[in-house]
Amino acid sequence: MATSTASNFRQNADLWFSPEVVILRAQKDVFRIFVSILRAKSSVFADMFSFPSPPTSEVETIDGIQVVDLHDDPEELGAFLKAIFDADFFLPPPTKTITKLQDIIGILRMAHKYDVAFLRRRALQHLELLYRVHLGEPGESPGWDSVDQSRYSSDKDRDLIVIKAAVEVGATWLLPAAYYSLCAGNDIREIMTDGSPWNDLGDPQKVVCITGYTALLQYSPKMWQSLLTPSNEDYCEDPAECDARRLELASALLTFGSIRHALGTMDQAWWASAGQMFCSHCYGDLEASPEARVLGGASFFVWASSVAGVGKRAQFRTARSH
């Protein structure tokens, strides 16, 4: 068969890869990788491999291939590299080709560290499915229905791991829902004695967890007080009926879950249903009460920014856009 030379054809600069390989080592795990593809995906690796390689006699090799040591977790690095070289390994949501949260976190951390923007963005998109927060435009209330109610059954390890990673990579818009899921769904004593995930948090994040938890405890009595205040007989259309409805709703909310879930129980859907249950006067009083104002609308972000100290919606929106 005749042999052609590259000079006879026009090379596509974007798809003309060098056969050069390198071995990346993280602790005891080694990965034999095509350098040109890694350069194309990561500006950090591109800079790293732009320096001339020392003579083979001066570097460690395996099978004649240079070994580069990386101070990364081997499982995180492995998931990250596989996501680069195997297009089907880590697809965008809603496809869930990866079921282990630790793999998603590992890809996020490595993509942030080595500047692989498409993988960082993809990992954050997967996490946003767990912690849904619609930030809204300036002047627009996000509404509580913007937070995924399915997250109420909190996995405290997951919440703690995500909080740590979100802080590390600057994904601050994930923090309000992650902190709320953690504080509303778990006892603070269990959170603090949970071992490694809690111990891995920085002191500022631990402070947010504790202050946010205690703030939720303060919100709950306000909610019950507002809901169980007897109807005003002077203008209520049917005091006995409205009072019965108040007790019915309060009982239902108490059986829903943790009393710390104050910001989630009186959501937009709740207000819509309440409007059908009370007379117009009682519903108006309930909706206009100071307690209801604390608990309604954008109260989730009020709690996150002023009480839990996480940040303001404008800051979350700016961080997310970048």
matplotlib code that plots the C-alpha trace (Angstrom):
import matplotlib.pyplot as plt

x = [0.0, 1.3, 2.4, 1.2, 2.9, 1.2, 2.6, 0.2, -2.8, -4.2, -4.0, -6.9, -5.2, -8.0, -8.0, -4.3, -3.2, 0.3, 0.9, 2.9, 1.8, 2.5, 1.8, 0.1, 0.4, -1.7, -0.5, -0.5, -2.8, -1.2, -2.9, -1.4, -2.8, -2.5, -0.8, -2.3, -5.9, -5.2, -3.6, -6.6, -9.0, -7.1, -5.2, -3.4, -2.1, -1.3, 0.9, 2.4, 3.4, 4.6, 7.9, 10.7, 10.9, 14.1, 16.2, 14.7, 17.7, 16.8, 13.1, 11.2, 9.7, 7.4, 7.9, 10.0, 7.2, 7.7, 5.8, 4.3, 3.2, 0.0, -1.0, -4.7, -7.1, -6.7, -10.4, -11.2, -8.5, -9.6, -13.2, -12.0, -9.7, -12.4, -14.9, -12.4, -11.5, -14.8, -17.6, -20.3, -19.0, -20.4, -23.2, -25.1, -28.3, -30.9, -29.0, -27.5, -24.5, -22.8, -24.7, -22.0, -22.0, -18.3, -17.5, -19.5, -17.7, -14.4, -14.9, -16.1, -13.0, -10.5, -12.2, -12.0, -8.4, -7.2, -9.5, -11.7, -14.7, -17.2, -16.8, -17.0, -20.2, -21.6, -20.9, -22.6, -25.6, -26.0, -25.7, -28.3, -30.8, -30.3, -30.3, -32.8, -32.7, -34.2, -32.5, -34.8, -34.1, -33.5, -36.8, -38.3, -39.2, -37.8, -40.7, -40.3, -41.4, -38.0, -36.4, -36.7, -39.1, -37.8, -34.6, -36.4, -35.3, -31.8, -28.7, -26.4, -23.2, -24.2, -25.2, -21.9, -19.8, -21.6, -21.2, -17.5, -17.1, -19.3, -17.2, -14.0, -15.0, -17.0, -20.4, -22.1, -25.6, -25.8, -25.1, -28.6, -30.4, -27.6, -27.5, -31.2, -31.5, -28.8, -30.3, -34.0, -33.6, -31.2, -30.6, -27.6, -26.1, -26.1, -24.6, -21.8, -20.9, -21.1, -17.3, -15.4, -17.8, -18.4, -14.7, -13.7, -15.8, -14.0, -14.8, -16.9, -19.1, -19.6, -20.7, -23.3, -24.6, -25.1, -26.5, -28.8, -30.1, -30.9, -32.6, -34.9, -35.9, -36.9, -38.9, -41.1, -43.0, -43.8, -45.4, -47.6, -48.5, -49.7, -51.6, -53.3, -54.4, -58.2, -60.3, -61.6, -65.3, -66.1, -65.7, -64.9, -67.6, -67.5, -65.2, -65.8, -65.1, -62.0, -60.6, -61.1, -59.3, -56.4, -56.1, -56.4, -53.6, -51.3, -51.7, -51.0, -47.8, -46.6, -46.9, -45.1, -41.7, -39.3, -40.6, -37.5, -38.9, -40.6, -39.5, -40.7, -44.1, -45.8, -44.7, -46.6, -48.7, -49.6, -50.8, -52.9, -54.6, -55.1, -57.0, -59.6, -59.9, -60.4, -62.9, -61.6, -61.1, -59.1, -57.0, -56.2, -55.3, -53.1, -51.3, -50.7, -49.4, -45.8, -45.1, -46.4, -44.3, -41.2, -42.2, -43.4, -41.9, -38.2, -37.8, -35.5, -33.0, -33.6, -32.7, -29.7, -28.2, -29.2, -29.4, -27.2, -24.8, -24.4, -24.8, -27.3, -29.3, -27.4, -24.1, -25.4, -26.6, -23.2, -21.3, -23.5, -23.2, -19.4]
y = [0.0, 3.4, 5.7, 9.3, 12.2, 14.9, 17.5, 16.2, 17.3, 20.3, 19.6, 20.6, 22.5, 21.8, 18.0, 17.2, 15.7, 14.7, 11.1, 12.4, 10.8, 11.5, 9.5, 11.5, 10.1, 10.8, 8.8, 5.2, 5.7, 6.4, 7.6, 7.4, 10.4, 12.0, 15.4, 17.2, 16.5, 17.6, 20.8, 21.5, 21.1, 22.7, 26.0, 24.9, 21.7, 23.7, 26.0, 23.0, 21.2, 24.3, 24.1, 22.0, 18.5, 17.6, 14.8, 11.4, 10.5, 13.2, 12.3, 9.3, 7.2, 4.2, 2.2, 5.1, 7.7, 10.7, 10.6, 13.8, 13.8, 15.6, 16.3, 15.4, 12.8, 9.8, 9.1, 12.7, 13.0, 9.7, 10.8, 14.2, 12.6, 10.1, 12.9, 14.6, 11.5, 9.6, 11.7, 9.4, 9.2, 12.6, 13.9, 17.1, 16.9, 15.7, 12.6, 10.9, 8.9, 9.4, 8.4, 9.1, 12.6, 12.2, 11.8, 15.0, 16.9, 15.5, 16.6, 20.0, 20.5, 19.3, 21.2, 24.4, 23.8, 22.9, 25.4, 23.1, 25.4, 23.0, 20.3, 22.9, 24.2, 20.7, 19.6, 22.7, 22.0, 18.6, 20.1, 22.7, 19.8, 19.0, 22.6, 24.4, 28.2, 30.6, 33.9, 36.1, 39.5, 42.6, 43.6, 40.2, 37.9, 34.4, 32.8, 29.7, 27.4, 28.1, 25.8, 22.1, 20.8, 17.2, 18.3, 18.5, 15.0, 16.1, 13.9, 15.8, 14.3, 15.4, 18.9, 19.3, 18.1, 20.3, 23.4, 22.8, 22.4, 25.3, 27.6, 26.2, 26.9, 30.1, 28.6, 30.7, 30.6, 26.9, 27.8, 29.1, 25.9, 23.7, 25.4, 25.4, 21.7, 20.9, 23.1, 22.3, 18.6, 17.7, 18.2, 20.4, 17.9, 15.3, 17.7, 18.6, 15.1, 13.6, 13.3, 14.0, 16.1, 18.5, 18.6, 19.4, 22.6, 25.9, 27.8, 30.5, 27.7, 26.1, 29.5, 29.8, 26.3, 27.1, 30.6, 29.5, 26.6, 28.7, 31.3, 28.7, 27.7, 31.4, 31.5, 28.6, 30.0, 33.1, 30.9, 29.0, 32.2, 33.8, 30.7, 29.8, 33.4, 33.1, 34.7, 38.2, 37.8, 41.4, 40.8, 37.1, 35.6, 32.3, 32.3, 28.7, 27.5, 29.6, 28.6, 25.0, 25.6, 27.2, 24.2, 21.8, 23.5, 23.8, 20.1, 19.3, 21.4, 19.8, 16.4, 17.5, 17.3, 19.2, 22.4, 24.1, 23.9, 27.2, 28.9, 26.0, 25.2, 28.5, 28.6, 30.0, 26.8, 27.0, 30.6, 29.6, 26.8, 29.0, 31.4, 28.7, 27.7, 30.9, 33.7, 36.7, 38.7, 36.1, 35.3, 39.0, 39.3, 36.3, 37.3, 40.9, 39.9, 40.7, 37.0, 36.1, 38.8, 37.3, 33.8, 34.6, 35.7, 36.2, 35.2, 32.4, 34.8, 37.1, 34.2, 33.3, 36.8, 38.6, 35.7, 32.9, 35.4, 33.6, 36.6, 38.6, 37.6, 40.1, 38.6, 35.1, 36.3, 37.8, 34.7, 32.5, 34.5, 34.0]
z = [0.0, -0.9, 1.9, 1.9, 3.6, 5.6, 3.2, 0.5, 2.5, 4.4, 8.1, 10.3, 13.1, 15.6, 14.9, 14.4, 17.6, 18.6, 19.7, 22.7, 26.0, 29.6, 32.8, 35.5, 39.0, 42.1, 45.1, 43.8, 40.8, 37.4, 34.2, 30.7, 28.9, 25.4, 26.1, 23.1, 24.2, 27.8, 26.5, 24.3, 27.3, 30.1, 30.1, 33.2, 31.7, 28.5, 30.5, 32.4, 29.2, 27.4, 29.3, 27.7, 29.2, 30.9, 29.5, 30.1, 32.2, 34.7, 35.2, 36.5, 33.7, 33.4, 30.2, 28.9, 29.5, 31.7, 35.1, 36.4, 40.0, 40.9, 44.5, 43.9, 45.2, 42.8, 42.6, 41.9, 39.3, 37.7, 37.4, 36.0, 33.3, 32.3, 31.9, 29.5, 27.4, 27.5, 26.1, 27.4, 31.0, 32.2, 30.1, 30.8, 32.9, 33.1, 32.0, 35.1, 33.8, 37.1, 40.3, 42.9, 44.3, 45.1, 41.4, 40.5, 43.3, 42.2, 38.6, 39.8, 42.0, 39.4, 36.6, 38.7, 39.6, 36.1, 34.3, 32.3, 31.9, 30.2, 33.0, 35.8, 34.3, 33.7, 37.3, 38.6, 36.5, 38.0, 41.5, 40.6, 40.1, 43.8, 45.1, 42.9, 43.4, 40.9, 41.7, 39.7, 38.2, 40.3, 41.9, 41.3, 44.2, 43.7, 45.4, 47.6, 44.8, 43.2, 45.8, 45.1, 47.8, 47.2, 48.9, 52.3, 53.1, 53.7, 53.5, 55.9, 54.5, 51.0, 52.1, 54.0, 51.1, 48.6, 50.9, 51.2, 47.4, 46.6, 48.8, 47.3, 43.6, 44.2, 43.4, 46.1, 44.6, 45.7, 49.3, 50.4, 49.5, 50.7, 54.1, 54.4, 53.5, 56.1, 58.9, 58.3, 57.8, 60.6, 64.3, 64.9, 67.3, 64.7, 62.2, 64.5, 65.6, 62.1, 61.7, 58.6, 56.5, 59.4, 60.4, 56.8, 56.8, 57.5, 60.6, 58.7, 57.2, 60.6, 62.0, 59.2, 60.0, 63.7, 63.3, 60.4, 62.5, 65.5, 63.2, 61.8, 65.4, 65.9, 62.7, 63.5, 66.5, 64.5, 61.9, 64.3, 66.2, 62.9, 61.8, 65.1, 66.1, 66.6, 63.8, 64.5, 65.2, 64.3, 60.6, 60.0, 57.9, 59.9, 62.9, 63.9, 60.3, 59.9, 63.3, 62.4, 59.2, 61.1, 63.3, 60.4, 58.5, 61.5, 62.2, 58.6, 58.6, 61.9, 60.4, 57.3, 59.0, 61.1, 62.8, 61.5, 58.0, 58.6, 55.4, 53.2, 54.7, 53.8, 50.2, 47.2, 46.8, 50.5, 50.1, 47.1, 48.9, 52.0, 49.9, 49.1, 52.8, 54.7, 54.3, 52.5, 55.7, 57.5, 54.5, 54.1, 57.8, 57.6, 54.4, 55.7, 59.2, 60.0, 60.7, 57.2, 55.6, 57.3, 56.1, 52.6, 49.2, 49.3, 53.0, 52.0, 50.8, 53.7, 56.0, 53.9, 53.7, 56.9, 59.3, 58.0, 56.5, 53.2, 50.8, 48.9, 45.8, 43.6, 44.7, 43.9, 40.5, 39.7, 40.8, 38.7, 35.6, 35.8]

ax = plt.figure().add_subplot(projection="3d")
ax.plot(x, y, z, "-o")
ax.set_aspect("equal")
plt.show()
